[in-house]
Every structure is written in C-alpha cells, then in structure tokens.
Amino acid sequence: DFRASFGSASLTFILDDPYNVRVPARTTRTEWALGVEGSDALRRDGSTRPMKTIALKVNRFMTEHTYLTGQTRSAFSGDAGGHVVGLIGAGARVPFGSRWHAGAEMLVGTGGGGNVDTRGGALIQPTAYVGFDITPAVALRVTAGRLKSMRGELDSSTVGIGAVFSFGVASRGFR
C-alpha cells in the first residue's frame, strides 16, 4: 500500500481576462518551441560525457520585445536516462533585418537524474539565440548558453537548434 499526504499552493497570474472590459482587446504573441540541446554533462562519477536533451518551451510575450518563458528538457542520449530539467525565466527578442531576430534569456529551475551532478537540483541557465523567420508564424533558432548547478559540479556550455511556432500574432510584434 502506498499512502502519502499531499499539499499544494499556487500563485496565479491571469494573462488575458475576457471579462475585463477596462482593458482593450489585443492579440498577444505566444511561442511554442521544440528542439534538441546538447552539452557535455559532468556525472557523479567524475566523468564528463556528451548528453542530448529534447526541449519544449513556451514563451508568453508581455511587451513587444519581452516575454516570460517556461521550459522543460529530457535526456534522450548520452547515458543519462531519467535526467529531466524544468526552468522558468524571462527573455527579450529583437528583430533585425526583414526575417532575422536575436534574443537572450535568463532561466532558473531544477533538474536531476541520469547520474548528472546537479547535487540538490537548483540550476541557472543564461542563453542567447539567433533565429530566422521562415513565415510570420514559423522560425528556426540556434541557441548557445551555459547550464550551471548552484551546488553541484555541473557547469556546461550548451548548444541547440529548434523550430518555433508563434500564434496570436496579428502583425509584427506582440499585438
């Protein structure tokens, strides 16, 4: 028999309230991204081995250029089965040229498993990226960053590539 007590608390931030008549209606840019990220991950046994993760990200724009992001990654190669990461943070995206954009993110979160040395799980990951808009709603991005454990020895450069799908875009920008 498995029994456990469970409690929960949450902080809720309503992004679009359809019943708020004081705020003018607007369309807000939201992005979903799916990609692959690679790094050399330090393991608890002291070895450093390549690891690849599949990444799923959602970006919710708060202004034309800034957004909040939630991201998750799960290892699929590199002998790190069971390694999972969850991150939240903020980012900024700026267009340049007619079809290019660049951005940066600062993420914090937790992760562990797969014998990766995160010791306690607290992680920080600054990331920068460059993207190419195939259409107004589809883009490709290349990312580079640093994944660091706050208490463990993990401190790795990361590189990634992914596809970004935007919706809620009435025109260029977030409205």
C-alpha positions as CSV (number, residue, x, y, z in Angstrom):
1,D,0.0,0.0,0.0
2,F,1.2,3.4,-1.0
3,R,0.0,6.4,1.0
4,A,1.2,9.9,1.1
5,S,0.0,13.2,2.3
6,F,-0.1,15.9,-0.3
7,G,-0.4,19.7,-0.1
8,S,-0.3,22.4,-2.8
9,A,-0.2,26.1,-3.2
10,S,0.0,28.2,-6.3
11,L,0.4,31.8,-7.4
12,T,-1.8,32.7,-10.4
13,F,-1.3,35.5,-12.9
14,I,-4.2,36.0,-15.2
15,L,-2.7,37.0,-18.6
16,D,-5.9,37.5,-20.6
17,D,-9.2,38.1,-18.8
18,P,-12.0,38.1,-21.3
19,Y,-14.3,39.7,-18.7
20,N,-12.1,42.7,-18.0
21,V,-13.9,45.5,-20.1
22,R,-11.5,48.2,-18.9
23,V,-8.6,46.7,-20.9
24,P,-8.8,47.0,-24.7
25,A,-8.8,43.6,-26.6
26,R,-5.5,42.7,-28.1
27,T,-3.8,39.7,-29.5
28,T,-0.8,38.5,-27.6
29,R,2.2,36.8,-29.2
30,T,2.8,33.3,-27.8
31,E,5.6,30.9,-29.0
32,W,5.9,27.2,-28.7
33,A,9.4,25.8,-29.5
34,L,10.6,22.2,-29.9
35,G,14.3,21.5,-30.3
36,V,17.4,19.5,-29.3
37,E,20.0,20.7,-27.0
38,G,23.5,19.2,-26.4
39,S,26.0,19.7,-23.7
40,D,29.0,17.9,-22.0
41,A,27.5,16.9,-18.7
42,L,29.6,16.2,-15.6
43,R,28.5,12.9,-14.0
44,R,28.6,12.0,-10.3
45,D,31.4,9.5,-11.0
46,G,33.6,12.4,-12.1
47,S,33.5,11.7,-15.9
48,T,32.2,14.2,-18.4
49,R,30.2,12.8,-21.3
50,P,28.1,14.3,-24.1
51,M,24.3,14.4,-23.4
52,K,21.5,15.4,-25.7
53,T,18.1,16.6,-24.5
54,I,14.8,17.3,-26.2
55,A,13.5,20.7,-25.2
56,L,9.9,22.0,-25.1
57,K,9.5,25.8,-24.5
58,V,6.6,28.2,-24.3
59,N,7.2,32.0,-24.4
60,R,4.4,34.4,-23.5
61,F,5.1,38.0,-24.6
62,M,4.4,40.7,-22.0
63,T,5.5,43.6,-24.3
64,E,6.6,43.7,-27.9
65,H,10.1,42.5,-27.1
66,T,10.0,40.9,-23.6
67,Y,8.5,37.6,-22.5
68,L,8.1,35.1,-19.7
69,T,9.2,31.5,-20.5
70,G,8.7,28.0,-19.2
71,Q,10.9,25.2,-20.4
72,T,11.5,21.5,-19.9
73,R,14.2,19.2,-21.1
74,S,14.6,15.4,-21.0
75,A,17.7,13.5,-21.9
76,F,17.4,11.0,-24.8
77,S,21.1,10.2,-25.3
78,G,24.4,10.2,-23.5
79,D,23.7,7.5,-21.0
80,A,21.7,10.0,-18.9
81,G,18.3,8.3,-18.9
82,G,15.9,9.9,-16.4
83,H,17.7,13.3,-16.5
84,V,14.9,15.9,-16.6
85,V,15.1,19.7,-16.2
86,G,12.4,22.3,-15.6
87,L,13.2,26.1,-16.0
88,I,11.3,29.4,-15.8
89,G,12.6,32.8,-16.6
90,A,12.4,35.9,-18.7
91,G,13.7,36.8,-22.2
92,A,14.0,39.5,-24.8
93,R,13.6,39.2,-28.5
94,V,14.5,41.8,-31.1
95,P,14.1,41.7,-34.9
96,F,16.9,42.8,-37.2
97,G,16.6,42.8,-41.0
98,S,13.4,41.6,-42.5
99,R,13.5,38.0,-41.4
100,W,16.1,37.7,-38.6
101,H,15.8,38.0,-34.9
102,A,18.0,37.6,-31.8
103,G,17.4,37.2,-28.2
104,A,18.6,36.3,-24.7
105,E,17.0,34.5,-21.7
106,M,17.8,34.1,-18.1
107,L,16.4,30.9,-16.6
108,V,16.3,29.3,-13.1
109,G,14.9,26.0,-12.1
110,T,15.6,22.5,-11.1
111,G,16.8,19.2,-12.6
112,G,18.3,15.9,-11.8
113,G,18.6,12.2,-12.6
114,G,20.7,10.4,-15.1
115,N,23.7,10.4,-12.8
116,V,24.3,14.1,-13.8
117,D,26.0,16.1,-11.0
118,T,23.3,18.6,-10.0
119,R,23.6,18.0,-6.2
120,G,20.3,19.3,-4.9
121,G,18.9,20.2,-8.4
122,A,19.0,24.0,-8.4
123,L,20.0,25.2,-11.8
124,I,20.7,28.5,-13.6
125,Q,21.0,28.9,-17.4
126,P,21.7,32.1,-19.3
127,T,21.0,31.6,-23.1
128,A,21.4,33.6,-26.3
129,Y,19.9,32.8,-29.7
130,V,19.6,33.9,-33.3
131,G,16.6,33.0,-35.4
132,F,15.3,33.1,-39.0
133,D,11.6,33.7,-39.7
134,I,10.5,31.3,-42.4
135,T,7.0,32.7,-42.1
136,P,5.5,35.2,-39.6
137,A,4.4,32.1,-37.6
138,V,7.3,29.7,-38.1
139,A,11.0,30.2,-37.3
140,L,14.3,28.3,-36.8
141,R,16.6,29.1,-33.9
142,V,20.1,28.3,-32.9
143,T,20.9,28.7,-29.2
144,A,24.0,28.8,-27.1
145,G,24.2,29.0,-23.3
146,R,25.6,27.8,-20.0
147,L,23.9,25.3,-17.7
148,K,25.2,25.6,-14.1
149,S,24.2,23.7,-11.0
150,M,24.1,26.0,-7.9
151,R,25.5,23.3,-5.6
152,G,26.8,20.5,-7.8
153,E,29.7,20.5,-10.2
154,L,27.7,20.7,-13.4
155,D,28.9,23.7,-15.4
156,S,28.5,23.1,-19.1
157,S,28.2,25.0,-22.3
158,T,25.0,24.2,-24.3
159,V,24.1,24.5,-27.9
160,G,20.8,23.8,-29.5
161,I,18.6,24.1,-32.6
162,G,14.8,24.2,-32.7
163,A,11.7,25.1,-34.5
164,V,9.5,27.9,-33.1
165,F,5.7,28.2,-33.8
166,S,4.1,31.5,-33.0
167,F,0.4,32.2,-32.7
168,G,-1.7,35.1,-31.6
169,V,0.2,37.3,-34.0
170,A,-2.0,40.0,-35.6
171,S,1.0,41.8,-37.0
172,R,4.8,42.0,-36.3
173,G,5.3,42.3,-32.6
174,F,3.0,41.2,-29.8
175,R,-0.3,42.9,-30.7
